[in-house]
Amino acid sequence: MDWRQRRVSAEEAAAQIHSGQRIFLTGNCSTPQEFLKALCARYRELRAVEIVQILDFVAGDYITAEMADHIRINSLFISAKIRDMVNNGLADFTPVFLSEIPLLFRTGRLVLDVAVIHVSPPDEHGYCSYGVEVGVTKAAAESAGMVIAEVNPNVPRTLGDSFIHVSNIDYFIEVDYRLPEVHPEPSSPIQDRIANYIAELVPDAATLQTGIGGIPDAVLRRLTNHKNLGIHTELFSDGVMEMIEAGIITNRAKNLHTGKVVAGFVLGTQKLYDYIDDNPIFEFHPTEYVNDPFVIAQNDRMVSINSAIAVDLTGQVCADSIGPRFYSGVGGQVDFVRGASRSKGGKSFIALPSTAKNGTVSRIVPMLEPGAGVTTSRNDVRYVVTEYGVADLYGRSIAERAQALINIAHPDFREQLMAYARERHFIGRVFSFGD
């Protein structure tokens, strides 16, 4: 059957959704916007429709608090647009490792009635590319009872394990709008100092996990004298493109997918979307592969760089909540910390500024706040980096960890941290910040 015979309007596609259904909606920079508008326009006709989604830059603009009894988001990684809704009980949050999200769909733990995806136009063989979000979308589309696709000529045709045949799509909505862009932001002086410490410990021929944000971008800018770097990461942004063009990222030293950037999704600018379009340097794969620690570990000199909200004196890392208030999600942090730790010559970094709230709060803390989640356990953490230096925690006692972390805390909080460490008998009476 010609796929054009299954073309419908966004309103006709939204009419396929019924009360009580669970829908997967592609997230990141790939949210199917026309379908979402049409669905929200008829929200009063629906009840208890659940939308499962990862990080989103659009849905929070359409799904409002008054819709909570009709259309309710269940986020697998909280975005800024729905953070308040989650914490006010108007949306749900499911904590899960990024590597295991596809298993929720494939095993039926989260049964999907409908998957609504965003794809490139079909090629001459009838295959559409999932574009900028392959990571969890492929498993959702292959697990759902019905698949609805927005077909958009602005979606780049990304390569790898990133295709769906038109015979596996039930309804097509033809659209033509540009994808949301995420622009790099200038790094702060504190982020630059953190990046300097990390860059000094990255060897030539390393394979990098790079996220998005000031610190990952700043690290990339400080690797301009490195040679034969590679990329294996859940996501990347414009900085990777610039390093490829400069000849610094070659991927030649990678053990797996030599010569290729491997990723699950991309967040960036239109320039990046154009760059990855039909570009054989890039291979996009589902996160059950990209984020599998045993796959990650097969790359020698694997380096992971992740952020945190707080780190306590024993090395516990909180990255997804502020006390009991949910902030984001685990994402791929633990996947890559474990993968890099098991890599030959690998290193994993947790990077964070030493303070928050204009220097009034230490992010190296005596203990995590009540209700705060432990993202990376004290048993997994390796290097912790602030603008004051690097704490190497691997194989260190509690006393050694406390000392190392106090040394990289902001000087205004070191006495307070020392007092707690002594009170808890983490360290003895004799202690020097310079040791």
VOLOLUM-319664 format. One record per residue (C-alpha): z, x, y; residue number from 1. Coordinates in Angstrom, 2 decimals. Layout:
@Z:Z&X:X&Y:Y&k:NUM
...
END
This chain:
@Z:0.00&X:0.00&Y:0.00&k:1
@Z:-0.90&X:1.28&Y:3.47&k:2
@Z:2.33&X:2.00&Y:5.36&k:3
@Z:0.90&X:0.26&Y:8.44&k:4
@Z:1.17&X:-3.06&Y:6.61&k:5
@Z:4.95&X:-2.60&Y:6.74&k:6
@Z:5.12&X:-2.09&Y:10.50&k:7
@Z:7.54&X:-4.41&Y:12.25&k:8
@Z:9.12&X:-4.69&Y:15.66&k:9
@Z:12.63&X:-3.38&Y:16.26&k:10
@Z:13.82&X:-7.00&Y:16.45&k:11
@Z:12.23&X:-7.84&Y:13.10&k:12
@Z:13.83&X:-4.78&Y:11.53&k:13
@Z:17.24&X:-5.63&Y:12.97&k:14
@Z:16.89&X:-9.14&Y:11.51&k:15
@Z:17.07&X:-7.54&Y:8.04&k:16
@Z:20.74&X:-6.69&Y:8.64&k:17
@Z:23.33&X:-9.20&Y:7.41&k:18
@Z:27.08&X:-9.61&Y:7.81&k:19
@Z:29.20&X:-7.47&Y:5.53&k:20
@Z:26.59&X:-4.75&Y:5.07&k:21
@Z:27.13&X:-1.02&Y:5.44&k:22
@Z:24.36&X:0.79&Y:7.33&k:23
@Z:23.72&X:4.50&Y:7.63&k:24
@Z:22.35&X:5.38&Y:11.05&k:25
@Z:20.89&X:8.85&Y:11.55&k:26
@Z:22.98&X:10.72&Y:14.12&k:27
@Z:23.03&X:13.94&Y:16.14&k:28
@Z:19.94&X:13.95&Y:18.43&k:29
@Z:18.03&X:11.63&Y:16.11&k:30
@Z:19.67&X:8.21&Y:16.51&k:31
@Z:17.05&X:5.41&Y:16.08&k:32
@Z:17.48&X:3.95&Y:19.55&k:33
@Z:15.10&X:0.99&Y:19.53&k:34
@Z:16.56&X:-0.35&Y:16.29&k:35
@Z:20.09&X:0.11&Y:17.62&k:36
@Z:19.32&X:-1.80&Y:20.82&k:37
@Z:17.82&X:-4.67&Y:18.81&k:38
@Z:20.79&X:-4.76&Y:16.43&k:39
@Z:23.34&X:-4.80&Y:19.24&k:40
@Z:21.43&X:-7.58&Y:20.99&k:41
@Z:22.25&X:-9.92&Y:18.10&k:42
@Z:25.78&X:-8.70&Y:17.41&k:43
@Z:27.32&X:-12.17&Y:17.87&k:44
@Z:25.37&X:-13.37&Y:14.83&k:45
@Z:26.98&X:-10.69&Y:12.66&k:46
@Z:30.42&X:-9.93&Y:11.34&k:47
@Z:31.87&X:-6.87&Y:9.59&k:48
@Z:28.71&X:-4.77&Y:9.76&k:49
@Z:29.72&X:-1.13&Y:9.33&k:50
@Z:27.63&X:1.71&Y:10.74&k:51
@Z:28.23&X:5.06&Y:9.06&k:52
@Z:27.22&X:7.99&Y:11.22&k:53
@Z:27.89&X:11.64&Y:11.98&k:54
@Z:28.03&X:13.23&Y:15.45&k:55
@Z:26.20&X:10.95&Y:17.86&k:56
@Z:24.89&X:11.24&Y:21.41&k:57
@Z:23.61&X:7.66&Y:21.80&k:58
@Z:25.34&X:4.96&Y:19.72&k:59
@Z:28.43&X:4.88&Y:21.91&k:60
@Z:26.24&X:3.69&Y:24.79&k:61
@Z:25.27&X:0.53&Y:22.89&k:62
@Z:28.22&X:-0.30&Y:20.64&k:63
@Z:31.10&X:-1.42&Y:22.81&k:64
@Z:34.73&X:-2.31&Y:22.16&k:65
@Z:33.96&X:-6.05&Y:22.26&k:66
@Z:31.62&X:-5.60&Y:19.30&k:67
@Z:34.31&X:-4.15&Y:17.01&k:68
@Z:34.67&X:-7.30&Y:14.89&k:69
@Z:30.91&X:-7.62&Y:14.60&k:70
@Z:29.50&X:-4.08&Y:14.44&k:71
@Z:31.96&X:-1.29&Y:13.77&k:72
@Z:31.32&X:2.45&Y:13.63&k:73
@Z:32.74&X:4.56&Y:10.80&k:74
@Z:32.28&X:8.11&Y:12.06&k:75
@Z:32.20&X:11.10&Y:9.72&k:76
@Z:32.45&X:13.43&Y:12.74&k:77
@Z:33.74&X:12.00&Y:16.02&k:78
@Z:31.64&X:12.39&Y:19.15&k:79
@Z:32.90&X:12.16&Y:22.72&k:80
@Z:31.20&X:8.79&Y:23.15&k:81
@Z:33.34&X:7.06&Y:20.52&k:82
@Z:36.53&X:9.19&Y:20.62&k:83
@Z:38.51&X:6.61&Y:22.57&k:84
@Z:37.30&X:3.80&Y:20.34&k:85
@Z:38.52&X:5.64&Y:17.23&k:86
@Z:41.92&X:6.39&Y:18.74&k:87
@Z:42.29&X:2.81&Y:19.99&k:88
@Z:41.52&X:1.33&Y:16.59&k:89
@Z:38.10&X:-0.02&Y:17.59&k:90
@Z:36.16&X:2.36&Y:15.34&k:91
@Z:36.97&X:4.20&Y:12.13&k:92
@Z:37.00&X:7.87&Y:11.11&k:93
@Z:36.49&X:9.27&Y:7.62&k:94
@Z:37.58&X:12.92&Y:7.25&k:95
@Z:35.25&X:14.85&Y:4.96&k:96
@Z:33.73&X:18.30&Y:4.59&k:97
@Z:30.15&X:18.35&Y:5.82&k:98
@Z:29.06&X:19.74&Y:2.45&k:99
@Z:30.46&X:16.67&Y:0.69&k:100
@Z:29.10&X:13.87&Y:2.89&k:101
@Z:25.93&X:13.49&Y:0.78&k:102
@Z:28.12&X:13.05&Y:-2.30&k:103
@Z:29.78&X:10.04&Y:-0.70&k:104
@Z:26.38&X:8.36&Y:-0.70&k:105
@Z:24.96&X:9.67&Y:-3.97&k:106
@Z:28.06&X:8.82&Y:-6.02&k:107
@Z:28.47&X:5.38&Y:-4.47&k:108
@Z:31.81&X:6.20&Y:-2.89&k:109
@Z:30.24&X:4.83&Y:0.27&k:110
@Z:27.63&X:2.34&Y:-0.93&k:111
@Z:24.82&X:2.07&Y:1.61&k:112
@Z:22.98&X:-1.22&Y:1.87&k:113
@Z:20.55&X:0.09&Y:4.47&k:114
@Z:19.61&X:3.53&Y:5.83&k:115
@Z:18.01&X:3.55&Y:9.28&k:116
@Z:16.30&X:6.88&Y:9.88&k:117
@Z:14.10&X:8.58&Y:12.50&k:118
@Z:11.04&X:10.44&Y:11.29&k:119
@Z:7.78&X:12.08&Y:12.30&k:120
@Z:4.49&X:10.28&Y:11.66&k:121
@Z:3.25&X:10.65&Y:8.07&k:122
@Z:0.90&X:13.52&Y:7.25&k:123
@Z:-2.34&X:13.16&Y:5.31&k:124
@Z:-0.34&X:13.09&Y:2.07&k:125
@Z:1.94&X:10.28&Y:3.24&k:126
@Z:5.05&X:12.40&Y:3.92&k:127
@Z:7.23&X:11.95&Y:7.00&k:128
@Z:9.62&X:14.70&Y:8.11&k:129
@Z:13.25&X:13.90&Y:8.90&k:130
@Z:12.84&X:16.10&Y:11.97&k:131
@Z:15.92&X:17.41&Y:13.75&k:132
@Z:18.47&X:15.86&Y:11.34&k:133
@Z:17.96&X:16.55&Y:7.65&k:134
@Z:21.55&X:17.44&Y:6.75&k:135
@Z:23.02&X:14.12&Y:5.62&k:136
@Z:20.07&X:11.84&Y:6.33&k:137
@Z:18.07&X:12.77&Y:3.23&k:138
@Z:20.87&X:11.82&Y:0.85&k:139
@Z:21.47&X:8.57&Y:2.73&k:140
@Z:17.81&X:7.57&Y:2.58&k:141
@Z:17.66&X:8.36&Y:-1.13&k:142
@Z:20.80&X:6.35&Y:-1.86&k:143
@Z:20.40&X:3.20&Y:0.23&k:144
@Z:19.12&X:-0.13&Y:-1.04&k:145
@Z:16.72&X:-0.44&Y:1.89&k:146
@Z:15.20&X:2.16&Y:4.26&k:147
@Z:14.08&X:1.37&Y:7.80&k:148
@Z:12.40&X:4.14&Y:9.77&k:149
@Z:11.58&X:4.62&Y:13.40&k:150
@Z:8.33&X:6.62&Y:13.42&k:151
@Z:8.11&X:8.73&Y:16.54&k:152
@Z:5.41&X:11.26&Y:17.52&k:153
@Z:8.10&X:13.16&Y:19.48&k:154
@Z:10.03&X:13.98&Y:16.28&k:155
@Z:9.11&X:17.52&Y:15.23&k:156
@Z:7.69&X:17.99&Y:11.75&k:157
@Z:10.32&X:20.32&Y:10.35&k:158
@Z:9.74&X:22.06&Y:7.05&k:159
@Z:11.85&X:22.71&Y:3.96&k:160
@Z:13.51&X:20.03&Y:1.84&k:161
@Z:12.95&X:17.67&Y:4.72&k:162
@Z:10.45&X:14.99&Y:3.73&k:163
@Z:10.32&X:11.37&Y:2.64&k:164
@Z:7.19&X:9.65&Y:1.34&k:165
@Z:6.05&X:6.43&Y:2.99&k:166
@Z:6.34&X:4.65&Y:-0.36&k:167
@Z:10.12&X:5.07&Y:-0.10&k:168
@Z:10.37&X:3.35&Y:3.29&k:169
@Z:10.56&X:-0.44&Y:3.44&k:170
@Z:9.96&X:-1.05&Y:7.16&k:171
@Z:8.43&X:1.06&Y:9.91&k:172
@Z:9.14&X:0.70&Y:13.64&k:173
@Z:6.61&X:2.60&Y:15.76&k:174
@Z:8.30&X:4.10&Y:18.83&k:175
@Z:7.45&X:6.73&Y:21.42&k:176
@Z:10.39&X:8.24&Y:23.28&k:177
@Z:11.73&X:11.76&Y:23.71&k:178
@Z:14.74&X:12.89&Y:21.75&k:179
@Z:18.04&X:13.49&Y:23.55&k:180
@Z:18.44&X:17.09&Y:24.68&k:181
@Z:21.50&X:19.32&Y:24.56&k:182
@Z:21.21&X:22.07&Y:27.17&k:183
@Z:23.04&X:25.40&Y:26.88&k:184
@Z:25.92&X:25.76&Y:29.29&k:185
@Z:26.85&X:29.03&Y:30.99&k:186
@Z:29.74&X:30.77&Y:29.27&k:187
@Z:33.00&X:31.38&Y:31.10&k:188
@Z:34.52&X:34.84&Y:31.61&k:189
@Z:37.07&X:34.03&Y:28.88&k:190
@Z:34.35&X:33.03&Y:26.46&k:191
@Z:32.47&X:36.22&Y:27.29&k:192
@Z:35.52&X:38.36&Y:26.46&k:193
@Z:35.97&X:36.53&Y:23.15&k:194
@Z:32.29&X:37.05&Y:22.38&k:195
@Z:32.59&X:40.77&Y:23.08&k:196
@Z:35.31&X:41.16&Y:20.45&k:197
@Z:33.33&X:39.24&Y:17.85&k:198
@Z:30.04&X:41.03&Y:18.55&k:199
@Z:31.69&X:44.41&Y:17.96&k:200
@Z:32.57&X:43.33&Y:14.41&k:201
@Z:29.16&X:41.90&Y:13.49&k:202
@Z:27.18&X:44.45&Y:11.44&k:203
@Z:23.43&X:44.95&Y:11.49&k:204
@Z:21.61&X:42.86&Y:8.88&k:205
@Z:24.31&X:40.17&Y:9.04&k:206
@Z:23.50&X:36.53&Y:8.32&k:207
@Z:25.09&X:34.28&Y:10.93&k:208
@Z:26.48&X:30.79&Y:11.04&k:209
@Z:26.10&X:29.80&Y:14.66&k:210
@Z:27.18&X:26.51&Y:16.13&k:211
@Z:26.67&X:25.18&Y:19.62&k:212
@Z:28.79&X:25.86&Y:22.67&k:213
@Z:29.87&X:28.58&Y:25.03&k:214
@Z:31.31&X:31.03&Y:22.50&k:215
@Z:28.46&X:30.96&Y:19.91&k:216
@Z:25.89&X:31.27&Y:22.72&k:217
@Z:27.84&X:34.12&Y:24.29&k:218
@Z:28.05&X:35.94&Y:20.94&k:219
@Z:24.28&X:35.70&Y:20.47&k:220
@Z:23.71&X:37.16&Y:23.92&k:221
@Z:25.82&X:40.17&Y:22.95&k:222
@Z:23.88&X:40.96&Y:19.79&k:223
@Z:20.77&X:42.21&Y:21.57&k:224
@Z:21.19&X:45.73&Y:20.16&k:225
@Z:21.63&X:44.53&Y:16.57&k:226
@Z:18.88&X:44.73&Y:13.99&k:227
@Z:17.55&X:42.38&Y:11.30&k:228
@Z:19.98&X:39.53&Y:11.80&k:229
@Z:19.53&X:36.31&Y:9.83&k:230
@Z:20.56&X:32.67&Y:10.17&k:231
@Z:22.09&X:30.35&Y:7.55&k:232
@Z:23.93&X:27.61&Y:9.42&k:233
@Z:24.54&X:23.88&Y:9.48&k:234
@Z:23.13&X:23.69&Y:13.03&k:235
@Z:21.62&X:25.86&Y:15.71&k:236
@Z:20.46&X:25.59&Y:19.31&k:237
@Z:18.17&X:27.35&Y:21.76&k:238
@Z:19.92&X:30.71&Y:21.50&k:239
@Z:18.51&X:31.27&Y:18.01&k:240
@Z:14.97&X:30.68&Y:19.24&k:241
@Z:15.44&X:33.27&Y:21.98&k:242
@Z:16.78&X:35.85&Y:19.51&k:243
@Z:13.81&X:35.29&Y:17.20&k:244
@Z:11.38&X:35.78&Y:20.06&k:245
@Z:13.22&X:39.00&Y:20.98&k:246
@Z:12.81&X:40.34&Y:17.44&k:247
@Z:16.58&X:40.52&Y:16.79&k:248
@Z:16.68&X:37.68&Y:14.28&k:249
@Z:14.16&X:38.55&Y:11.57&k:250
@Z:15.90&X:37.12&Y:8.47&k:251
@Z:14.48&X:40.06&Y:6.50&k:252
@Z:17.87&X:41.19&Y:5.16&k:253
@Z:18.89&X:37.79&Y:3.76&k:254
@Z:19.43&X:37.49&Y:0.03&k:255
@Z:18.43&X:33.82&Y:0.00&k:256
@Z:15.35&X:32.43&Y:1.78&k:257
@Z:14.36&X:35.88&Y:3.01&k:258
@Z:12.44&X:35.64&Y:6.25&k:259
@Z:13.61&X:32.08&Y:6.95&k:260
@Z:16.17&X:30.38&Y:9.19&k:261
@Z:18.06&X:27.89&Y:7.00&k:262
@Z:19.81&X:24.93&Y:8.65&k:263
@Z:20.68&X:21.27&Y:8.27&k:264
@Z:20.06&X:20.02&Y:11.79&k:265
@Z:19.38&X:21.18&Y:15.33&k:266
@Z:20.80&X:20.32&Y:18.76&k:267
@Z:18.81&X:21.66&Y:21.66&k:268
@Z:16.18&X:21.23&Y:24.33&k:269
@Z:12.61&X:19.98&Y:24.18&k:270
@Z:11.47&X:23.61&Y:24.16&k:271
@Z:13.36&X:24.12&Y:20.91&k:272
@Z:12.02&X:20.89&Y:19.39&k:273
@Z:8.50&X:22.08&Y:20.17&k:274
@Z:9.26&X:25.51&Y:18.73&k:275
@Z:10.47&X:24.25&Y:15.35&k:276
@Z:7.58&X:21.80&Y:14.97&k:277
@Z:5.60&X:22.79&Y:11.86&k:278
@Z:7.04&X:26.32&Y:12.19&k:279
@Z:7.32&X:28.01&Y:8.77&k:280
@Z:10.11&X:30.32&Y:9.96&k:281
@Z:12.49&X:27.36&Y:9.71&k:282
@Z:13.63&X:25.60&Y:6.55&k:283
@Z:15.79&X:22.50&Y:6.86&k:284
@Z:17.87&X:21.43&Y:3.88&k:285
@Z:20.56&X:18.83&Y:3.10&k:286
@Z:24.14&X:19.89&Y:3.77&k:287
@Z:25.12&X:19.75&Y:0.10&k:288
@Z:22.97&X:22.88&Y:-0.13&k:289
@Z:23.27&X:24.50&Y:3.29&k:290
@Z:27.06&X:24.13&Y:3.39&k:291
@Z:27.81&X:24.87&Y:-0.25&k:292
@Z:30.23&X:27.83&Y:-0.09&k:293
@Z:28.75&X:29.26&Y:-3.28&k:294
@Z:25.27&X:29.21&Y:-1.72&k:295
@Z:26.55&X:30.66&Y:1.55&k:296
@Z:28.33&X:33.50&Y:-0.26&k:297
@Z:25.10&X:34.70&Y:-1.83&k:298
@Z:24.04&X:36.11&Y:1.53&k:299
@Z:25.56&X:39.57&Y:2.00&k:300
@Z:27.31&X:40.26&Y:5.31&k:301
@Z:27.68&X:36.54&Y:6.01&k:302
@Z:29.41&X:35.97&Y:9.37&k:303
@Z:30.85&X:32.58&Y:10.32&k:304
@Z:32.03&X:31.76&Y:13.84&k:305
@Z:34.04&X:28.59&Y:14.38&k:306
@Z:36.34&X:27.20&Y:17.05&k:307
@Z:39.82&X:25.73&Y:17.04&k:308
@Z:42.14&X:23.64&Y:19.15&k:309
@Z:45.27&X:25.53&Y:18.06&k:310
@Z:46.47&X:28.16&Y:15.58&k:311
@Z:50.12&X:28.43&Y:14.52&k:312
@Z:52.03&X:31.63&Y:13.85&k:313
@Z:51.41&X:31.42&Y:10.11&k:314
@Z:47.64&X:31.14&Y:10.59&k:315
@Z:47.11&X:27.41&Y:10.14&k:316
@Z:44.08&X:26.25&Y:12.12&k:317
@Z:43.75&X:22.82&Y:13.72&k:318
@Z:40.24&X:22.05&Y:14.94&k:319
@Z:39.86&X:18.27&Y:14.68&k:320
@Z:42.85&X:16.65&Y:16.41&k:321
@Z:45.28&X:17.04&Y:19.28&k:322
@Z:48.54&X:16.05&Y:17.68&k:323
@Z:47.89&X:12.67&Y:16.04&k:324
@Z:44.92&X:11.95&Y:18.33&k:325
@Z:41.64&X:12.44&Y:16.47&k:326
@Z:39.21&X:14.63&Y:18.39&k:327
@Z:36.21&X:15.58&Y:16.22&k:328
@Z:36.10&X:16.39&Y:12.51&k:329
@Z:36.20&X:19.17&Y:9.96&k:330
@Z:32.43&X:19.57&Y:9.99&k:331
@Z:31.28&X:22.75&Y:8.30&k:332
@Z:34.15&X:25.02&Y:9.31&k:333
@Z:35.88&X:25.26&Y:5.94&k:334
@Z:32.56&X:25.42&Y:4.06&k:335
@Z:31.51&X:28.49&Y:6.02&k:336
@Z:34.93&X:30.12&Y:6.22&k:337
@Z:35.08&X:30.08&Y:2.43&k:338
@Z:31.44&X:31.06&Y:1.98&k:339
@Z:31.68&X:34.00&Y:4.38&k:340
@Z:34.97&X:35.15&Y:2.86&k:341
@Z:33.33&X:35.38&Y:-0.56&k:342
@Z:30.22&X:37.12&Y:0.74&k:343
@Z:29.83&X:40.85&Y:0.11&k:344
@Z:30.77&X:42.39&Y:3.47&k:345
@Z:31.27&X:38.92&Y:4.96&k:346
@Z:33.59&X:37.98&Y:7.84&k:347
@Z:34.85&X:34.67&Y:9.18&k:348
@Z:36.08&X:34.23&Y:12.75&k:349
@Z:38.15&X:31.47&Y:14.34&k:350
@Z:37.61&X:31.79&Y:18.09&k:351
@Z:39.56&X:30.05&Y:20.84&k:352
@Z:40.77&X:30.66&Y:24.40&k:353
@Z:44.44&X:31.59&Y:24.48&k:354
@Z:45.40&X:28.62&Y:26.68&k:355
@Z:44.44&X:25.06&Y:27.57&k:356
@Z:45.05&X:22.74&Y:30.53&k:357
@Z:44.43&X:25.42&Y:33.18&k:358
@Z:46.66&X:27.95&Y:31.52&k:359
@Z:49.70&X:25.70&Y:31.18&k:360
@Z:49.58&X:25.32&Y:27.38&k:361
@Z:49.31&X:28.05&Y:24.75&k:362
@Z:46.80&X:27.52&Y:21.95&k:363
@Z:48.61&X:30.07&Y:19.80&k:364
@Z:51.57&X:27.88&Y:18.94&k:365
@Z:54.87&X:28.20&Y:17.06&k:366
@Z:53.89&X:25.26&Y:14.86&k:367
@Z:51.12&X:22.69&Y:14.96&k:368
@Z:51.99&X:19.48&Y:16.78&k:369
@Z:53.33&X:16.59&Y:14.66&k:370
@Z:50.33&X:14.67&Y:13.39&k:371
@Z:47.89&X:17.54&Y:13.88&k:372
@Z:45.53&X:18.14&Y:10.98&k:373
@Z:45.16&X:21.48&Y:9.23&k:374
@Z:41.43&X:22.18&Y:9.24&k:375
@Z:41.49&X:25.71&Y:7.81&k:376
@Z:44.55&X:26.62&Y:5.79&k:377
@Z:46.57&X:29.78&Y:6.32&k:378
@Z:45.25&X:30.93&Y:2.95&k:379
@Z:41.61&X:30.77&Y:4.11&k:380
@Z:41.78&X:32.16&Y:7.62&k:381
@Z:40.56&X:35.72&Y:8.20&k:382
@Z:40.03&X:36.77&Y:11.83&k:383
@Z:41.43&X:34.87&Y:14.83&k:384
@Z:40.02&X:35.87&Y:18.22&k:385
@Z:41.10&X:35.10&Y:21.78&k:386
@Z:40.22&X:36.82&Y:25.04&k:387
@Z:43.18&X:39.16&Y:24.34&k:388
@Z:41.88&X:40.58&Y:21.08&k:389
@Z:41.44&X:40.10&Y:17.35&k:390
@Z:44.12&X:39.24&Y:14.78&k:391
@Z:43.11&X:40.22&Y:11.25&k:392
@Z:45.25&X:37.95&Y:9.06&k:393
@Z:43.75&X:38.51&Y:5.62&k:394
@Z:46.35&X:39.77&Y:3.14&k:395
@Z:49.02&X:39.90&Y:5.83&k:396
@Z:52.60&X:38.74&Y:5.44&k:397
@Z:54.03&X:36.00&Y:7.63&k:398
@Z:55.75&X:38.68&Y:9.71&k:399
@Z:52.51&X:40.60&Y:10.17&k:400
@Z:50.60&X:37.42&Y:10.98&k:401
@Z:53.13&X:36.32&Y:13.58&k:402
@Z:53.03&X:39.73&Y:15.23&k:403
@Z:49.23&X:39.87&Y:15.25&k:404
@Z:48.90&X:36.36&Y:16.69&k:405
@Z:51.55&X:36.92&Y:19.37&k:406
@Z:49.63&X:40.03&Y:20.39&k:407
@Z:46.51&X:37.95&Y:21.17&k:408
@Z:48.38&X:35.06&Y:22.80&k:409
@Z:48.41&X:34.75&Y:26.56&k:410
@Z:51.11&X:37.09&Y:27.98&k:411
@Z:52.87&X:34.15&Y:29.66&k:412
@Z:53.73&X:32.67&Y:26.26&k:413
@Z:54.51&X:35.76&Y:24.17&k:414
@Z:58.26&X:35.73&Y:24.80&k:415
@Z:58.48&X:32.08&Y:23.80&k:416
@Z:56.45&X:32.70&Y:20.65&k:417
@Z:58.61&X:35.75&Y:19.86&k:418
@Z:61.79&X:33.73&Y:20.19&k:419
@Z:60.51&X:31.14&Y:17.75&k:420
@Z:59.34&X:33.80&Y:15.27&k:421
@Z:62.80&X:35.40&Y:15.30&k:422
@Z:64.58&X:32.06&Y:15.04&k:423
@Z:62.52&X:31.14&Y:11.98&k:424
@Z:63.01&X:34.66&Y:10.53&k:425
@Z:59.25&X:35.22&Y:10.53&k:426
@Z:59.87&X:38.69&Y:11.92&k:427
@Z:62.81&X:41.05&Y:12.17&k:428
@Z:64.77&X:42.08&Y:15.23&k:429
@Z:62.63&X:45.10&Y:16.07&k:430
@Z:59.24&X:44.09&Y:17.43&k:431
@Z:56.72&X:45.61&Y:19.79&k:432
@Z:53.67&X:43.83&Y:21.20&k:433
@Z:51.75&X:47.10&Y:20.94&k:434
@Z:52.43&X:47.71&Y:17.24&k:435
END
